[in-house]
Amino acid sequence: MRFTILLTVLLNLGCFAEAGTKRWKGKAGNKISSTCLATNLHGYLEDCVQACSLNPNCVAYHFNFDTKECCTAEDGFSSTTATGYALYQSVTTVNPPRPTVEHTPDPVVPECPVVYREWSQFKGNKTLGSWKFYSSSNEEPPSQMSDNSLDTAYKSYKGSKNSVTKIAFKRQIRVTSVLIVAGKLPIQSLDVRVGFTNIPIKGTSAVVYQNTRCSFYKGPSKKNNQEILLECGVATGIPGNWIYIQHIGTKQLEIAEVKIYGFGRICDVHREF
C-alpha cells in the first residue's frame, strides 16, 4: 500500500521511468480505453513494462496496482480517467544539452608564509620601502640605532624631556620582543609600545600613551653597550607597523642598536595575519 501511494505521488509529479531502450512518462488516474494489444490480468508492473518494451508497435501501457491488470496499446490509442490505474506513454523527445557554464577560477594568491625572525636586518626592503626612523629631538640621527654598529648611536639632545623615537616598519609585524643595546650613556627608564597608530612626536615632551605597551624597562643600565631584552609578554606578538621607544625623564637618551623580534610574512605584501 505504501508503495502504491509513493508511486502515485511520483507519477503526479510527472516522473519518468526507463526500461530497455524506451523511456516512459506516467500519469496516475488514467487508463487505456481502446483495444489493448495484449492484456495480462495477473502480472507485475515489471512484466507489463517488459511486454511493451519488447513490442516495437507498443507506445503505451496501463497498470492497476490492485488488480495487477496490464494493458498495452499502439499508436492512436485512446485513454480515460480511472481510479487505481497509472498510464505510461513512450517519450521520444530529446532535450537539448545543458549549456556549458564557463567558470572563472579565483585568482591564485601566492603562498606567503608567516615566520618568526629578527626583522631589522630587512629594514632596507625596496618593495615596501625602507624603514623610517623619527625622534622628538636628536643630537645624533635615530637611524644610527639600526646600522649594525656599536660605534654609532642615536642620541637625543641634552636636557630634553621624555625623549621618544619611533620606527615605521612598512609592513605588519607581530612583535614579541625588542632588544635595545645601550650606548655609552646609562639608560634610565624606557617605555616601549607597538601598534598601528602614527603619533606625531617632533618636538614633543609629552608621554606617549597610544598603541599597546610591549614592556617597560626600569634602569639604569650598568655598562656601555649593555643589552636590554624587553619581552612583550604575548606569545603571538603585538601587531603593528610602528614601534615607539620613549625615555621617561630628563636624562639624555643614547641607543646604539635596536633589534625587533616577532612574526611576519616573508614576502613583500601588506596582508594581515
N, C-alpha and C positions, 0 to 999 in steps of 0.2 A: 504493500500500500504506500509506504513512504517512497519507494522507487517510482511508483506511478505519479505521485504528487510532484516529485522533483523533476521528472521528465516533462510533465505538463508545464511546469514553470519555465523550463529551458526552452520548450517549444514556443511558448508565448513570447519569449524574448527573441524569437527568430533565430535560434541556434542552428548550426549546420551539423550534419552527420556525414561521415565518409565511409564508404565501403567499396572495395575493389578500386576501379578507375573512375567511378561515378561519385558525384557529390550530391547530397540531398539537403533540402531545406524543409523543415517540418512545421506544421501548423496544427495546434490542438483544437478539438471540437469540430473536425471536418472529416468526411469520408468520400470515397468514390461512389457515385450514384449510377454510373453507366456500367455496361457489362465488363466483368473482370476478365483479364487474360487467364488468370489462374486463381483459385481460391483454396486456402488451407485453413480449416477451422480449428486445428489442434496444434499449430506450430508455435514457434517462439519468434520474437522480433528479429533475431539474427537470421533465422531461416527465411523470413519474409524479405529481409534486405538482400540476402544471397540470391533468392529466386529472381528478384527484379534486376539485380546487377548482372546476372548471367544471361539475361534475355535482352538482346540488342534493341528490341522494339519497346521495352518497358521504360516508361518515363515517369511513373508514379506508383505509389502503393499506399494503402492504409493499413492500420493495425489497431485492434481493440485489445487493450491490456487486461480486460476482464474475461472476455470470451476467447481470446487468442486468435480472433479472426484476422486473416491476412488476405488482401485483395490487391492484385497488380493490374495496371492499365497501360494502354499505349497512347500515343499522341491523339489529341482530340477528345479525351475523356471529359466527363462532367463530374461535378462534385456538389455536395450539400453539407449542411451542418448536421452534426450528430454527436451526442454525448458519449464520452468514453473512447472516442476514436482520435487518432492522430494521422494526418495526411502528409505524406512526404513526396516532394516533387524534385525531379532531377534539375540540377543547376548547371547551366552551360556557360554562363557569363564568366569572364575573367577580369578581375580588377587590375587596373594598371599598377605597375610597381610604384612603391612609395618614392617620392623624390629624395634625392641624395642631399643630406644636410651637411653643409660644409662647416667644419669645426675649426675654429682658430685657437690653437693652444695658447695658454697663458705664457707670457714671456718667462724664460728661464732666468731665475735670479742666481747670479754667480755665487758659488759657495764662498762664504766669508766667516770662518770660524772665530770664536772668541777665545783668546788666550790670556794667560797671566804672564806679565813681564815687567821689566823696568822700562818706562816709556820715554824718559828724557833723551835716550840715545836716538830716538826717531823725531826729535824736535825740528829737524830741517826738512820735513816732508814737503815735496814740491807740488803734490796733487791737492792736498787740503790746505796747504800754506804752512809756513814755518811758525813755530810757537812765538807768541809775542810776550814781552816782559815789560811790566809797568811798575812804578813806585810813586809813593806820595812825595818823597824827596830823595835825592841821591847825590852823593859825592862821587861815587863810582856807579856805573850803569848796572841795572839789575840783570842784564843778560850775562854778566860775568859769574853769576851763581850757577850757570849751566854751560860752562865752556870746558869741562873736564880738566880743569887746572886748579890746584890749590894755591898757586902763586897770585891769582887774581881773585877778587871778591866783589860782591855788591856791598856798598856801604852807604848808609843814609847820612844826612847832614848831622853834624854835631848839634845837640840841643833840640833836635826835632822830637816832637811828642807823638807817641803811638805810631811810629813809622810802619807803613804797610806796603807790601809788594804783592803783585798778583801776576799769574801766568795764564795766558789763553792757550788751551791745548789744541784747538781747531778740530777736535773730534771728541766723542763721548768716551770717557774713561770712568770705570768704577774703581775709585781709589781705595786701596786697603791700608796703605802705609806711606809715610813720607820720611825720607832720610835727609836730614839737614846737617851739613858739615860747617862747623863754626870757622870763622876767620881767626884773626889774631886778637880780636876783642871778645870778652865774655858775652855770651847771650844770656839775658836776664829772664824774660818770660815771653813765650810765643803762643799765639792763638792761631791754629791752622783750620781753615774752612774750605769746603768743596761744594760746588753747586753750579747752577745754570744762570744765575743772576749776575750780570755785569754791573758792578758798583763803581761809580767814579771815585777815584782816590787822589787825584792830583792835588797837592797842596793841603790835603785834609789832615786833621789831627784827631778826628772822631774815631771811636772804637767801632769796628765793623761787626754787625750782628746778623747780617743776612747770610743766606746759604747754611749748610749743615756743618757743625763743628766736627772735624776729624779728631783733633786731640789738642790738649793744652800742655805746654811744657813750662815747668817752674824751675828756673835756673838758680844760680848762674852756672854756665859751663866752666869746667875746671882747667882746660888746657887749649892750646892752639889746635885748630882743626879737629876738635872733638866731634865725634859722630853722635848725632841725636836722632834716634829712631822713634818716630811717633806713629803708633798703631791707631787706626780709625775705629777699631772695635766692631766692625761689621764684616761678617765673613764674605759676603758678596760684594763688598765695597760700597762707597758712597758715589752715586752717579753725578757726573758734572763735566763741564768743559772749562771751568775756571777753578783755580786754587788761590787762596788768599793766605799770606803769612804776615801776621801783624806782631810787632814788638811792643808789648804793653809797657808804657813808662816813657822816660825822657832820655834813656841811655842810647848811645849811637849803636845802630844795628849793623853787623857785618856778617855776611853769609858767603862762604867760599863755594859751596856746591849744594844743589838740591836734586834728589832722585825721587821720582814718582813711581810707586809700585801699584799694580792693580790689574783689572781685566779690561780688555778692549778688543775690537775687531782688527784682524791683521791687514785687511785690505782698506783701501782709501775710500771709505763710504761714511756717511753720517747716520746710518741706520742704528736705531736704538736696540738694546738687547736687555 
